Amino acid sequence: MNLTKSTSADGTTLTIQIKGKFDFNLVQSFRQAYAQINANIVKVIVDLRETEYMDSSALGMLLNMKKTIESQVGTIEISNCQPQLRKILQISRFDKKFDIC
C-alpha cells in the first residue's frame, strides 16, 4: 500500500505518509485515513518524504481533507516535501492554506 497512517505516542498527532505516487488511485484510502479522526487529535501531518509524484487529484484530496477536519484539529501540516512537490504546492498557493515544512 502507498499510504500508511500512525498516531503519536501521546495520541495528539495523526501522520499520513504517502509513498510513491499521490494520485487518484489513493482517493479512498486517503479519505479513510482521516475519516474516523479521534477527538484527541490536534495536529494532522501529511508526510511526503517518500512521495515522488503528485497530480491535481492529490491537491483536491488535500483540500477536501482540510474542509472536512479543519474544525476538529488545530494544525494541518504538509511536511518533508521534495523540491518539485514544494514548487507545485507553492504555485497552487497551498502555502497559504497549509503549514508546509
N, C-alpha and C positions, 0 to 999 in steps of 0.2 A: 504494500500500500504506500502511496506517495504522501500520505498525511498521517501525522500522529499528534495526539494531544496528551498533555500532562498537567497536573496541578502541583503547585509548590507545596513544600512540606507543611507550611502554616495554613494552606488552603485558601489563600487570598489571591493567587495569580494563576490564571489559565494560560498555558502556552500551546499554540497550534503551530506545528512545524510542517512546512511544505518541502518535499524533496522532488527534484526533477522539474517537471512542468506544472505550472499553476495555470490551468486552463479549464475549459468547460467540463472535462471529464471528472473534475473534483467537486462539482456543484453540490451533489447530495452529501458527500462525506464532509465537506466544509461546513455546510449548514448544520449537519448533525453534531459537529464538534462544539458548537456554541449554543445549540438549541435548548439543552437542559442545563443552563448555567445555574450554578449554585449561588445561593444568596450571600455567601461569604466572599465571593469573588469580587475584588475591587479593581483588578487590572487584567486585561487580556493582551497577550503578546502574540503577534503573528511573526514567527521566526522564518526568515527567508534565507538563512545561512546556506542551505543546500539547494536553493531554487535556481535553476538555470534559465528559465523562460517564464514569462507571464504575458497573457494576452488581455484583450478588452473584457472578456468574461471574468477574469480574475479581478479586475478593477470593479466590475459590477458586484461581484461577491463581497468584496471588502466594504463597498458602500451599503449593501444590504445588511451585512453584519452590524455595521455602525448604527444604522437605523433601528435595527432590532434590539440591540443591547445597550445603547448609549445611556438610557435612563437607569440601567441597573449597575453599571460599572463606572468608576471614576476616570479610568485611563484606558485607551486603546492604542497600542504601540505596534509599529511595524519595525522589526529590528533585523540587523545583520544583512542588509541589502547588498547585493553585488552592485558594482558601479552602473552597469547597464540597466538594472532594475530601478535603482535610485533615480536615474535620469527619467525613466518612464513615469515614475511617481511624481517627480517634480514637474515635468511637462504637463501632467494631468492635474496639477495643483493639489495633490493629495497631502503635500506637506502642510497645507492649510487646514486639513480635516483630521489628520492623524499625527501622532508623535512619531517621527521617523528617526531611528537611531542607527 
